[in-house]
Amino acid sequence: MARVFVTRTVPGRTLDILHEAGHETIVWPGELPPPPDDLAAALRDADAALTMVTDRVTGEMLEDSPSLRIIANMAVGYDNASPEAAARHGVWVTNTPGVLAETTADFAWSIMLAAARNVALSDRDTRAGGWKTWSPTGFLGVDLYRATLGVIGLGEIGEAFARRARGFDMHVLYASRTRKTEAERDYGFEWTSLADLLHRSDFISLHVPLNDETHHLMGPEQFARVKPGSVLVNTARGQVVDQDALVEALREGRLGGAALDVTDPEPLPLEHPLFSFPQVVITPHIASASLATRSRMGEMAAENIVDALAGKEPPHAVNRPVSPRPSSSTP
């Protein structure tokens, strides 16, 4: 029996899968993530960890956890645990790809629409008693129909998001390291440079992983290039955007609004200036939060753990340990 530390309560059959494979599970009981010291202590006694994007696993933690064999992230992203560092310590890192693209794309559209048409703002005003009568000038928004949509990063989520633009008869620009000729042929997308995309787009949506190249991808230089009045959407990672530069762009009126499901830090302090802009929609990192999708993500993470603990290569590995650690658990 191996010991699996699960850093939060998860939906679906996640724990059942681990129990059916004969493993013991220890689930962190709190609503908030385990603090670093508690996470480190739990990893020292674990053979596997089922982690969230909020659980930062450091090289020191890996060094101090001799029986740990896998970090199974319940997410597509894995910037919270370095695959390279884990590989050097003989630890697998896995993710849960291919299951949340459509759900995340749906949500990105929902917050883009909310920002463009003042949905959240008018709802708050109505609940506060502000609705006195129909007004010809109240909460005037921006049309998506036949607007230009700029998608930065045309991976699985970015393409799913961009496909939805067909229903609004939008022209889709995309900036990506590699050209996606099939998507261009099938959906009419236009490949262009980041600078050109920013200059031409009425709506700009971010769909890139967080790494050294994309950290603060949207900074002062990029915000200076945006089409006046455009709306920024971010469901990727908060650190992809330089938030000081974003605040300045909003303050100066270069941006017409923003829809953010991710921020830096998370949660965003209530005194942060982003909360002062009525045209900004902020949600608590819930783009993949449908019951079906989150359940499947947990189950995939569990399946990765079961295979790794059985001495197999997990199906969704993002690294390859130099020398995988042998099992220290009792069969």
Summary of the structure (lengths in Angstrom):
residues: 331
radius of gyration: 21.7
end to end distance: 5.3
largest distance: 71.9
contacts: 1094
relative contact order: 0.17
helix: 36%
strand: 16%
